[in-house]
Amino acid sequence: MTYINCKFLENMFLKSINKVLIRVDFNVPIKNGNVLDITRIKAALPTIKYFLKHNLKIVLISHLGRPVQREESLSLKIIQPLLTKVLKKEVVFLNEIVDNDERVNKLPRGTIILLENIRFYPEEGANDLRFAQKLASYGDIFVNDAFGVAHRSHASTVGIKKFFVNKAYKGLLLNQELRELEKIKNNPELPFTVIVGGGKIGSKIHMLKSFLNIADNILIGGGMAFPFIMQMGGEIGKSLCIKEELGVVDEFLTEIEKSKTRLILPKDCITTNKLSDDGEKSLMDIKKIKDGQIGVDIGPETIELFKKTILQSNSIVWNGPMGVSEIEQFSVGTKQIAKTILEKTRLGAYSLIGGGDTISDIVRFGFKNQFSYVSTGGGAMLDFFKNHPFSAVKNLKNISE
């Protein structure tokens, strides 16, 4: 009887609402104007369909990429036909965000509206409250379903909640993400291994500190490895490295030396003189990369070293490819690491995978639904272990099926 009454009250509440504003994460990988993977779009569908079921007008906010100004190649207009296709319902795209938008007010209930890339507006990253209030005019209630930016204090994630007191909710995806991450944060089965690749060392290294004395092993590949190699006296040729980041690398090396966590770096790597499918490949000691050469993948010795550690692990977190994996001939290391994690998952380990590039890779390899959990967040997934509860998530209520 209680459940029926709750459902009745919920339905009555939703019938009193005209429009719901949902912060989603449609930051999908794009190459040459083509969307490579729509995992993040599909992940948002349960929440969108939940409110469609109640015949609400749905307004979607998202970002795409990291534009510093309006860029046509990063317009969310590219998402409109994809969203229309997966929802089997026409989506209205609005290329300008304005206060009390009459275009939205005139549309009927049950309409889905997609707003332009929120990061075209510098007020978003500044968490500007006047801008947040403008965004708030698009909804009677607010739902955050964008785990990928849950660690960001932006206008569309944090500032906006000021204008939805007791009317701000966690979406179904965001709730699921938090539940899965809590599992491994609170009670990882040991040995626990964290694997990090990609190239965003400035943001990721601070998050990695939260794993010290918690993870048994941290494996570092991809562009993340080269600042470590350089700081330790190696020669990295033209490989990815921002010298201003060497200071934080040095601090991390000092801290991990004092911890019980083991740092495992690549021994060898594949190099090339040109980042393209026809670039010439060479195998080199990662500490002795020749001038003019770029490290683009982990080598066979490193693959075996990483595989050995993974197969000894019972909890595995992976974020970031092992090389320039979007180029087929430089994706071998990433594919081998993915296969090894899958092998260990089938043997009973818990595997948590996240990050846009990583998801794109495992989808391309045909491995997507074979890990314990695939998170839509990359940086947010790692930052969860350090800074959760996020400001963007605090005081959000639950929606129910």
C-alpha positions, -999 to 999 in steps of 0.1 A, spaced: 0 0 0 29 24 9 45 17 -25 13 24 -44 8 57 -25 45 67 -32 40 60 -69 7 79 -69 23 110 -52 53 107 -77 30 107 -107 9 136 -93 42 156 -87 54 150 -123 20 159 -137 24 193 -121 57 199 -139 60 211 -175 97 209 -183 127 190 -168 163 203 -173 188 174 -176 225 178 -175 238 149 -197 273 140 -209 273 138 -247 311 145 -249 316 118 -275 348 111 -295 347 128 -330 371 124 -359 368 142 -392 333 153 -383 321 118 -375 311 105 -341 332 74 -333 312 60 -304 278 68 -289 282 49 -256 276 81 -235 245 90 -255 230 55 -250 239 56 -213 217 87 -208 186 72 -225 170 55 -194 167 89 -176 155 107 -207 129 79 -213 118 80 -177 107 116 -181 93 110 -216 71 83 -200 56 111 -179 51 133 -210 74 161 -198 92 186 -220 129 176 -218 157 201 -221 192 186 -224 224 204 -215 258 190 -225 293 200 -234 315 187 -262 353 189 -262 372 218 -246 365 248 -268 378 282 -258 354 299 -281 325 289 -303 337 263 -328 315 249 -355 333 215 -353 323 212 -316 286 222 -320 262 198 -304 242 199 -337 263 169 -347 245 150 -319 210 159 -329 205 132 -357 221 105 -336 198 113 -306 168 114 -329 177 80 -342 183 62 -309 152 78 -293 131 73 -324 117 107 -318 126 141 -333 149 162 -312 148 200 -315 182 217 -315 186 253 -302 219 270 -311 216 298 -285 210 298 -248 189 327 -237 169 337 -205 133 324 -204 135 310 -239 102 315 -256 111 289 -282 110 262 -255 79 276 -238 59 273 -271 68 237 -277 44 210 -265 49 185 -237 68 154 -247 93 175 -269 130 168 -265 152 199 -268 190 199 -271 209 231 -262 241 242 -278 275 232 -264 275 247 -228 313 253 -230 308 278 -258 299 300 -229 329 310 -206 305 315 -177 300 278 -176 336 270 -164 335 301 -141 305 287 -123 288 321 -129 256 323 -109 238 347 -133 245 323 -161 233 294 -139 201 313 -133 196 317 -171 201 279 -175 176 273 -146 149 291 -166 148 260 -189 134 237 -163 109 233 -135 131 206 -119 168 198 -125 184 164 -130 221 158 -131 229 126 -151 264 136 -162 288 116 -142 316 125 -166 316 161 -152 304 154 -116 338 164 -104 336 199 -121 323 229 -102 306 245 -132 275 265 -137 255 236 -151 266 212 -123 270 232 -91 258 268 -95 225 257 -110 215 239 -78 210 272 -60 179 278 -82 164 243 -77 162 240 -39 145 206 -32 139 203 -69 174 188 -79 178 151 -86 203 125 -95 196 108 -128 195 70 -131 229 68 -147 246 90 -121 231 69 -94 244 37 -110 279 51 -115 281 61 -78 269 27 -66 295 9 -87 324 31 -77 314 28 -40 319 -9 -43 356 -8 -53 364 23 -32 351 9 1 361 -28 -3 384 -37 -31 395 -73 -32 433 -74 -31 456 -73 -49 443 -40 -63 459 -26 -95 453 8 -111 463 13 -148 465 48 -162 473 59 -197 464 87 -221 481 121 -219 464 143 -192 491 139 -166 484 174 -151 450 164 -139 454 126 -134 485 126 -113 468 145 -84 440 119 -85 466 91 -85 478 102 -51 445 90 -36 455 54 -45 488 55 -25 487 29 3 453 17 -11 463 2 -45 490 -25 -45 502 -14 -80 500 16 -103 508 9 -139 515 39 -161 515 38 -199 507 60 -229 517 97 -228 515 96 -190 547 77 -189 571 101 -206 572 129 -179 581 101 -154 608 88 -177 622 123 -184 622 132 -147 641 100 -139 668 110 -164 657 92 -196 657 105 -231 623 106 -247 629 122 -281 598 141 -293 574 122 -271 546 139 -252 559 158 -222 550 192 -207 581 203 -188 560 224 -164 545 191 -152 578 176 -141 575 192 -107 543 173 -98 559 141 -112 588 146 -89 565 151 -59 546 120 -68 577 99 -71 588 110 -37 554 102 -22 551 68 -38 586 59 -26 573 63 10 541 43 4 535 6 1 521 11 -35 544 -2 -63 548 20 -94 554 1 -126 566 21 -157 571 9 -192 605 -7 -202 602 -4 -239 580 14 -264 571 16 -301 582 48 -317 576 66 -350 587 96 -369 552 104 -380 517 101 -363 499 85 -392 491 50 -405 521 51 -428 546 62 -401 577 40 -397 577 19 -365 607 12 -343 611 -6 -310 632 12 -284 642 12 -248 618 38 -233 647 56 -216 667 59 -248 643 72 -275 662 88 -303 658 125 -314 630 130 -338 612 98 -326 578 98 -308 567 72 -284 533 59 -295 527 25 -278 541 3 -251 565 -24 -264 563 -62 -260 585 -64 -228 562 -38 -212 531 -57 -223 543 -89 -206 553 -70 -175 519 -53 -173 500 -86 -181 518 -104 -153 507 -78 -127 471 -77 -140 468 -115 -139 478 -114 -102 451 -88 -94 416 -92 -81 405 -55 -84 414 -35 -115 407 1 -124 418 12 -159 417 47 -174 435 58 -206 450 40 -236 486 27 -237 495 47 -268 481 66 -298 454 39 -301 432 56 -325 458 48 -351 455 11 -357 492 2 -359 498 19 -325 469 2 -307 485 -32 -300 495 -24 -264 460 -11 -256 444 -41 -271 466 -65 -253 460 -48 -219 422 -49 -226 424 -86 -234 443 -94 -202 419 -75 -181 390 -94 -197 408 -127 -191 412 -118 -154 376 -106 -152 364 -140 -165 384 -156 -137 365 -136 -111 383 -102 -108 363 -69 -106 372 -46 -135 362 -10 -137 370 8 -170 365 45 -178 374 74 -200 362 85 -234 392 72 -253 393 39 -234 356 33 -240 360 41 -277 389 16 -279 371 -13 -262 340 -7 -284 362 -8 -315 379 -40 -302 345 -56 -296 350 -59 -258 325 -34 -244 301 -56 -225 327 -80 -210 341 -59 -181 325 -58 -147 316 -21 -152 323 5 -179 320 40 -165 311 70 -186 336 91 -167 373 92 -170 387 120 -148 356 118 -127 361 81 -121 396 87 -108 387 118 -89 359 99 -71 385 80 -51 399 113 -38 372 140 -37 338 123 -34 312 134 -24 314 159 -52 299 193 -48 278 186 -79 262 156 -63 256 170 -28 219 175 -18 206 158 -50 176 137 -44 168 103 -61 143 97 -88 126 63 -88 115 40 -116 
